[in-house]
Amino acid sequence: MKVLLRSYTALVLLFLVTPMLVVVPLSFSSGEVLTLPMPGLSLRWYEDFFTSGRWLTATRNSVVVGLHTAVLASLLGTLAAFGLFLWGGRVPRLPLAALSLPLVVPSVIAGVAMYFAFALVGLTSTLSGLILAHTVLALPYVVVTVLASLQGFDRSLLRAATSLGAPFHVVLGRVVLPLIAPAVAAGALFAFATSFDELIVALFIAGPEQFTLPRQMLAGLREFLSPTICAAAVVLTLVSVALLALHQLLLGRPES
């Protein structure tokens, strides 16, 4: 039974990875269009990706938005998780469900809702609006990760700190955060990866000057089918895999 289960798992993984196995060799093609078999091998499309103004701008926007999203989502998500933890007893279902809504609401519906909400306050077609939108999407990952870490937190440490006269911000900064730092860092990485890969909401919120890397890839598919898109896909995949691997590494570390 174990051999059959492992074989089935391997087939599923192969099915998921096969499209990427096609993209990788195409990114090294020397041809002008995406064709198989390839006419030859070349690094020209990686050179185009790392030197072209539109690709560099899109990558810079993705990194800037991702970093700001990671910081905001980590701050708000950690505070929300700590608030739920302090609720006492079992974690309340209604607030947790409300915070988890971005995980279950389809991206198109979330994008439309954010567009109308942000349009009322002038945040559409702005970098700030895109950062806030991505923060909303990434927040549940931080909350879930930090809340899971807090389940093993010793509440007597909080009582000891408060009994000694420590204010809330001191308790949070010197008692709680050092113990859950790996979970907070893991949540921040997941928030960055979520923002870096996001496309649908960016289509609604971002303007021409806020093109992110996924949006630039979509525009490239519509306007000019260049192998540079394959090079960008490989780079995007490598970054995402590295972030998720680091995320798992941080989650696996014992809390000090």
TIPAMAR-750583 format. One record per residue: residue in three letters; x, y, z of N, C-alpha, C in turn. Coordinates in steps of 0.2 Angstrom, whole numbers, padded with zeros to 4 digits, always signed. Example, Ala and Ser with C-alpha at 12.3 -4.5 7.8 and 13.67 -1.06 7.14 Angstrom:
BEGIN
Ala+0066-0028+0039+0062-0022+0039+0066-0016+0039;Ser+0064-0011+0035+0068-0005+0036+0064+0000+0039;
% end
This chain:
BEGIN
Met+0004-0006+0000+0000+0000+0000+0004+0006+0000;Lys+0010+0006+0004+0014+0012+0004+0017+0013-0003;Val+0019+0008-0006+0023+0009-0013+0018+0012-0017;Leu+0011+0009-0017+0006+0012-0022+0005+0019-0020;Leu+0005+0021-0014+0003+0028-0012+0009+0033-0014;Arg+0015+0030-0013+0021+0034-0015+0021+0035-0023;Ser+0019+0030-0027+0019+0030-0034+0014+0035-0036;Tyr+0008+0035-0033+0003+0040-0035+0005+0047-0033;Thr+0008+0048-0028+0011+0055-0026+0016+0057-0031;Ala+0020+0053-0033+0025+0054-0038+0022+0056-0045;Leu+0017+0053-0047+0014+0054-0053+0010+0061-0053;Val+0007+0062-0047+0004+0069-0046+0009+0075-0046;Leu+0015+0074-0043+0020+0079-0043+0023+0080-0050;Leu+0024+0074-0054+0026+0075-0061+0021+0078-0065;Phe+0015+0077-0064+0010+0081-0068+0010+0088-0066;Leu+0011+0090-0060+0011+0097-0058+0018+0100-0061;Val+0023+0097-0061+0030+0100-0063+0031+0100-0070;Thr+0028+0095-0074+0029+0094-0081+0028+0101-0085;Pro+0023+0105-0084+0023+0111-0088+0029+0116-0087;Met+0032+0116-0081+0038+0119-0079+0044+0116-0083;Leu+0044+0110-0084+0050+0106-0087+0050+0108-0094;Val+0044+0111-0097+0044+0113-0104+0047+0120-0104;Val+0045+0124-0099+0047+0131-0099+0054+0132-0099;Val+0057+0128-0094+0064+0129-0093+0069+0129-0099;Pro+0068+0124-0103+0072+0123-0110+0070+0129-0115;Leu+0064+0131-0115+0062+0136-0119+0065+0143-0118;Ser+0067+0144-0111+0070+0150-0109+0077+0151-0112;Phe+0080+0145-0114+0087+0145-0117+0087+0144-0124;Ser+0081+0145-0127+0081+0145-0135+0084+0151-0138;Ser+0087+0150-0144+0090+0155-0148+0085+0158-0153;Gly+0079+0155-0153+0074+0157-0158+0071+0163-0156;Glu+0067+0167-0161+0064+0173-0159+0057+0171-0156;Val+0054+0165-0157+0047+0164-0155+0048+0157-0151;Leu+0042+0156-0147+0042+0150-0143+0040+0144-0148;Thr+0045+0140-0150+0044+0134-0154+0048+0128-0151;Leu+0045+0122-0152+0049+0116-0151+0049+0112-0158;Pro+0055+0109-0160+0061+0109-0156+0064+0116-0157;Met+0069+0117-0152+0073+0124-0152+0078+0124-0157;Pro+0079+0130-0161+0084+0130-0166+0091+0130-0163;Gly+0092+0132-0156+0098+0132-0153+0098+0134-0146;Leu+0103+0135-0143+0104+0137-0136+0107+0144-0135;Ser+0104+0148-0131+0106+0155-0130+0104+0157-0123;Leu+0108+0162-0120+0106+0166-0114+0103+0173-0116;Arg+0102+0174-0122+0100+0181-0124+0093+0183-0120;Trp+0089+0178-0119+0082+0180-0116+0083+0182-0109;Tyr+0088+0178-0105+0089+0180-0098+0093+0187-0098;Glu+0097+0188-0103+0100+0195-0104+0095+0200-0105;Asp+0090+0199-0109+0085+0204-0110+0081+0205-0104;Phe+0080+0200-0100+0076+0200-0094+0079+0205-0089;Phe+0086+0204-0088+0090+0208-0083+0092+0215-0086;Thr+0091+0216-0092+0093+0223-0095+0087+0227-0098;Ser+0082+0224-0099+0076+0227-0102+0073+0232-0097;Gly+0071+0238-0099+0068+0243-0094+0062+0241-0092;Arg+0057+0238-0096+0051+0236-0094+0051+0230-0089;Trp+0055+0225-0090+0056+0220-0086+0059+0221-0079;Leu+0064+0226-0079+0067+0228-0073+0062+0232-0069;Thr+0058+0236-0072+0054+0240-0068+0048+0236-0065;Ala+0046+0231-0069+0041+0227-0066+0044+0223-0060;Thr+0050+0220-0061+0053+0216-0055+0054+0221-0049;Arg+0056+0227-0050+0057+0232-0045+0050+0233-0041;Asn+0045+0234-0045+0039+0235-0042+0036+0229-0038;Ser+0037+0223-0041+0035+0217-0037+0039+0217-0030;Val+0046+0218-0031+0050+0218-0025+0048+0223-0019;Val+0047+0229-0022+0045+0235-0017+0038+0233-0014;Val+0033+0231-0018+0027+0230-0016+0027+0224-0011;Gly+0031+0219-0013+0031+0213-0009+0035+0214-0002;Leu+0040+0218-0002+0043+0220+0005+0038+0224+0009;His+0035+0229+0006+0030+0233+0010+0024+0228+0013;Thr+0022+0224+0009+0017+0219+0011+0019+0215+0016;Ala+0025+0212+0016+0028+0208+0021+0028+0212+0028;Val+0030+0218+0028+0031+0222+0034+0024+0223+0037;Leu+0019+0226+0033+0013+0227+0035+0009+0221+0037;Ala+0009+0216+0033+0005+0210+0035+0008+0207+0041;Ser+0015+0207+0042+0018+0204+0048+0016+0208+0055;Leu+0016+0215+0054+0014+0219+0060+0007+0218+0062;Leu+0002+0218+0057-0005+0218+0058-0007+0211+0060;Gly-0004+0206+0056-0006+0199+0057-0003+0196+0064;Thr+0003+0199+0066+0005+0197+0073+0001+0200+0078;Leu-0001+0206+0078-0006+0209+0083-0012+0206+0083;Ala-0015+0204+0077-0022+0201+0077-0021+0194+0080;Ala-0016+0190+0078-0015+0183+0081-0014+0184+0089;Phe-0010+0189+0091-0009+0189+0098-0016+0191+0102;Gly-0020+0196+0098-0026+0197+0101-0031+0191+0102;Leu-0031+0187+0097-0035+0181+0097-0033+0176+0102;Phe-0026+0176+0103-0023+0172+0108-0025+0174+0115;Leu-0026+0181+0116-0027+0184+0123-0035+0183+0124;Trp-0039+0181+0119-0046+0181+0120-0048+0176+0126;Gly-0044+0171+0127-0045+0166+0132-0048+0160+0130;Gly-0046+0154+0132-0050+0148+0130-0048+0147+0123;Arg-0053+0144+0120-0053+0142+0112-0053+0149+0108;Val-0049+0148+0102-0049+0154+0098-0056+0155+0095;Pro-0058+0161+0096-0065+0163+0093-0066+0162+0086;Arg-0071+0158+0084-0072+0156+0077-0074+0162+0072;Leu-0078+0167+0075-0080+0172+0070-0075+0177+0068;Pro-0071+0180+0073-0065+0184+0071-0060+0180+0066;Leu-0059+0174+0068-0054+0170+0064-0056+0169+0057;Ala-0063+0168+0057-0066+0167+0050-0066+0173+0046;Ala-0067+0179+0049-0067+0185+0046-0060+0187+0043;Leu-0055+0185+0047-0048+0187+0045-0046+0182+0040;Ser-0049+0176+0039-0047+0171+0034-0051+0171+0028;Leu-0055+0176+0027-0060+0177+0021-0055+0178+0015;Pro-0050+0181+0015-0046+0182+0008-0044+0175+0006;Leu-0043+0170+0010-0041+0163+0008-0046+0160+0004;Val-0053+0161+0005-0058+0157+0002-0062+0161-0003;Val-0061+0168-0003-0065+0172-0008-0061+0172-0014;Pro-0064+0171-0020-0061+0171-0026-0057+0177-0028;Ser-0052+0177-0031-0048+0183-0032-0051+0188-0036;Val-0055+0186-0041-0059+0190-0045-0064+0195-0041;Ile-0067+0191-0037-0072+0195-0032-0068+0199-0028;Ala-0063+0197-0025-0059+0201-0020-0056+0208-0024;Gly-0054+0206-0031-0051+0212-0035-0057+0217-0036;Val-0063+0215-0038-0068+0219-0039-0070+0223-0033;Ala-0071+0220-0027-0073+0223-0021-0067+0228-0019;Met-0061+0227-0020-0056+0231-0018-0056+0237-0023;Tyr-0057+0236-0029-0057+0241-0034-0062+0247-0032;Phe-0068+0245-0031-0074+0249-0029-0072+0253-0022;Ala-0070+0249-0018-0068+0252-0011-0062+0257-0012;Phe-0057+0255-0015-0051+0260-0016-0053+0266-0020;Ala-0057+0265-0025-0059+0270-0030-0062+0276-0026;Leu-0066+0274-0020-0069+0280-0016-0064+0284-0013;Val-0058+0281-0011-0053+0285-0008-0047+0287-0012;Gly-0048+0286-0018-0042+0288-0023-0036+0283-0023;Leu-0037+0277-0021-0031+0273-0020-0030+0268-0026;Thr-0034+0269-0031-0033+0265-0037-0027+0268-0041;Ser-0024+0264-0045-0018+0266-0049-0013+0269-0045;Thr-0012+0267-0039-0007+0269-0035-0003+0263-0032;Leu+0004+0265-0030+0008+0259-0027+0005+0258-0020;Ser+0003+0263-0016+0000+0262-0010-0006+0258-0010;Gly-0010+0259-0015-0016+0255-0015-0015+0248-0016;Leu-0010+0246-0021-0008+0239-0022-0005+0236-0016;Ile-0001+0240-0012+0002+0237-0006-0003+0235-0001;Leu-0008+0240+0000-0014+0238+0004-0018+0232+0002;Ala-0019+0232-0004-0023+0226-0007-0019+0220-0006;His-0013+0220-0007-0009+0213-0006-0008+0212+0001;Thr-0008+0217+0006-0008+0216+0013-0014+0212+0015;Val-0020+0214+0012-0026+0211+0014-0026+0203+0012;Leu-0023+0202+0006-0023+0195+0004-0018+0191+0008;Ala-0012+0194+0010-0007+0190+0014-0008+0190+0021;Leu-0013+0194+0024-0014+0194+0031-0016+0188+0034;Pro-0020+0184+0031-0022+0177+0034-0016+0172+0035;Tyr-0011+0172+0030-0006+0168+0031-0002+0169+0037;Val-0001+0176+0039+0003+0178+0045-0001+0176+0051;Val-0008+0177+0051-0012+0176+0057-0012+0169+0058;Val-0013+0164+0053-0013+0157+0055-0006+0155+0057;Thr-0001+0157+0054+0006+0155+0056+0008+0157+0063;Val+0007+0163+0065+0008+0166+0071+0004+0163+0077;Leu-0003+0162+0075-0007+0159+0080-0006+0152+0081;Ala-0003+0148+0076-0001+0141+0078+0005+0141+0082;Ser+0009+0146+0082+0015+0146+0086+0013+0148+0093;Leu+0008+0152+0094+0006+0155+0100+0002+0149+0104;Gln+0000+0144+0101-0004+0139+0105+0001+0135+0110;Gly+0007+0135+0109+0012+0132+0114+0015+0137+0118;Phe+0012+0144+0118+0015+0149+0122+0013+0148+0130;Asp+0017+0149+0134+0016+0149+0141+0013+0155+0144;Arg+0006+0155+0145+0003+0161+0148+0005+0164+0154;Ser+0009+0159+0158+0011+0162+0165+0017+0167+0164;Leu+0020+0167+0158+0025+0172+0157+0022+0179+0156;Leu+0016+0179+0153+0012+0185+0153+0010+0188+0160;Arg+0008+0183+0164+0006+0185+0170+0011+0188+0175;Ala+0017+0184+0174+0023+0186+0177+0026+0193+0175;Ala+0025+0195+0169+0028+0201+0166+0023+0207+0168;Thr+0017+0206+0168+0012+0211+0170+0012+0212+0177;Ser+0013+0207+0181+0013+0207+0189+0019+0211+0191;Leu+0024+0212+0187+0030+0216+0188+0030+0223+0185;Gly+0024+0224+0183+0023+0231+0180+0025+0233+0173;Ala+0026+0228+0169+0028+0229+0162+0022+0231+0158;Pro+0022+0236+0154+0016+0238+0150+0016+0234+0144;Phe+0010+0234+0141+0008+0230+0135+0014+0229+0130;His+0016+0235+0128+0021+0235+0122+0028+0232+0124;Val+0029+0232+0131+0036+0229+0133+0034+0221+0134;Val+0029+0219+0136+0027+0212+0136+0027+0209+0129;Leu+0024+0213+0124+0024+0210+0117+0031+0210+0114;Gly+0035+0215+0116+0042+0216+0112+0047+0212+0116;Arg+0047+0211+0122+0052+0208+0126+0051+0201+0128;Val+0044+0199+0128+0042+0192+0131+0040+0188+0125;Val+0035+0191+0121+0031+0187+0116+0035+0186+0110;Leu+0037+0192+0107+0041+0192+0101+0047+0188+0100;Pro+0051+0188+0105+0057+0183+0105+0056+0176+0104;Leu+0050+0174+0107+0048+0167+0107+0045+0165+0101;Ile+0041+0169+0097+0038+0168+0091+0041+0171+0085;Ala+0047+0173+0086+0051+0176+0080+0051+0172+0074;Pro+0053+0165+0075+0053+0161+0069+0046+0161+0065;Ala+0041+0161+0069+0034+0160+0065+0032+0167+0062;Val+0034+0173+0065+0033+0179+0062+0037+0180+0056;Ala+0043+0178+0056+0048+0178+0050+0045+0173+0044;Ala+0042+0168+0046+0039+0163+0041+0033+0166+0038;Gly+0029+0169+0042+0023+0173+0040+0025+0178+0035;Ala+0030+0182+0037+0032+0188+0033+0035+0185+0026;Leu+0038+0179+0026+0041+0176+0019+0035+0174+0015;Phe+0030+0171+0018+0024+0169+0015+0020+0175+0012;Ala+0020+0180+0016+0016+0186+0013+0020+0189+0007;Phe+0027+0189+0008+0031+0192+0002+0029+0187-0004;Ala+0030+0181-0003+0028+0176-0009+0021+0177-0012;Thr+0016+0178-0007+0010+0179-0010+0009+0185-0014;Ser+0012+0191-0012+0012+0197-0015+0016+0196-0022;Phe+0022+0193-0022+0026+0193-0028+0023+0189-0033;Asp+0019+0184-0032+0015+0180-0037+0008+0182-0039;Glu+0006+0187-0035-0001+0189-0036-0002+0193-0043;Leu-0008+0191-0046-0009+0194-0053-0016+0197-0053;Ile-0021+0194-0051-0028+0196-0052-0030+0203-0049;Val-0028+0203-0043-0030+0210-0039-0026+0215-0042;Ala-0020+0214-0044-0015+0219-0047-0018+0222-0054;Leu-0022+0217-0057-0025+0219-0063-0031+0225-0062;Phe-0034+0224-0056-0039+0229-0054-0036+0235-0051;Ile-0031+0235-0047-0029+0240-0043-0023+0244-0046;Ala-0018+0241-0049-0012+0244-0052-0014+0247-0058;Gly-0010+0253-0059-0011+0257-0065-0005+0255-0070;Pro-0004+0258-0075+0002+0257-0080+0009+0258-0077;Glu+0009+0262-0072+0016+0264-0069+0017+0259-0063;Gln+0012+0254-0061+0013+0250-0056+0013+0242-0058;Phe+0015+0242-0065+0016+0235-0067+0020+0230-0063;Thr+0018+0225-0060+0022+0220-0057+0024+0215-0062;Leu+0028+0210-0059+0031+0205-0064+0026+0201-0067;Pro+0021+0198-0063+0016+0194-0066+0012+0197-0071;Arg+0010+0204-0070+0006+0208-0074+0010+0209-0081;Gln+0017+0210-0080+0021+0211-0086+0021+0205-0090;Met+0022+0199-0087+0022+0193-0090+0015+0192-0094;Leu+0009+0194-0091+0003+0193-0095+0003+0198-0101;Ala+0005+0204-0100+0005+0209-0105+0010+0206-0111;Gly+0015+0203-0109+0020+0200-0114+0017+0195-0118;Leu+0012+0190-0115+0009+0185-0118+0004+0188-0123;Arg+0001+0194-0121-0004+0197-0126-0001+0200-0131;Glu+0004+0204-0130+0007+0208-0135+0012+0206-0140;Phe+0017+0202-0136+0023+0200-0140+0025+0193-0137;Leu+0024+0188-0140+0026+0181-0137+0033+0180-0138;Ser+0037+0183-0133+0044+0182-0133+0047+0177-0128;Pro+0052+0173-0130+0055+0169-0125+0057+0172-0118;Thr+0057+0179-0118+0059+0182-0112+0054+0180-0106;Ile+0048+0179-0109+0043+0177-0104+0045+0171-0100;Cys+0048+0166-0104+0050+0160-0101+0055+0161-0096;Ala+0060+0165-0098+0065+0167-0093+0063+0170-0087;Ala+0058+0175-0088+0054+0178-0082+0051+0173-0077;Ala+0048+0168-0081+0044+0163-0077+0049+0158-0073;Val+0055+0157-0076+0060+0153-0072+0062+0157-0066;Val+0064+0163-0067+0066+0167-0061+0061+0168-0056;Leu+0054+0169-0058+0049+0169-0053+0048+0163-0049;Thr+0049+0157-0053+0048+0151-0050+0053+0150-0045;Leu+0060+0151-0047+0065+0150-0042+0065+0154-0036;Val+0062+0161-0037+0062+0165-0031+0056+0162-0026;Ser+0051+0160-0029+0045+0157-0025+0047+0151-0021;Val+0051+0146-0025+0053+0140-0022+0058+0142-0016;Ala+0062+0146-0017+0067+0148-0012+0064+0151-0006;Leu+0059+0155-0007+0055+0158-0001+0051+0153+0002;Leu+0048+0148-0001+0044+0143+0002+0048+0138+0006;Ala+0054+0137+0003+0059+0132+0007+0061+0136+0013;Leu+0063+0142+0013+0065+0146+0019+0059+0146+0024;His+0053+0147+0021+0047+0147+0025+0047+0141+0029;Gln+0047+0135+0026+0047+0128+0029+0053+0128+0034;Leu+0059+0130+0032+0064+0130+0037+0063+0133+0043;Leu+0060+0139+0043+0059+0143+0049+0054+0140+0053;Leu+0049+0137+0050+0043+0134+0054+0046+0128+0057;Gly+0051+0125+0054+0054+0119+0057+0059+0120+0063;Arg+0061+0126+0064+0066+0128+0069+0062+0128+0076;Pro+0065+0125+0081+0063+0126+0087+0063+0133+0090;Glu+0057+0135+0093+0057+0142+0096+0061+0142+0102;Ser+0065+0147+0102+0070+0148+0108+0067+0152+0114;
% end
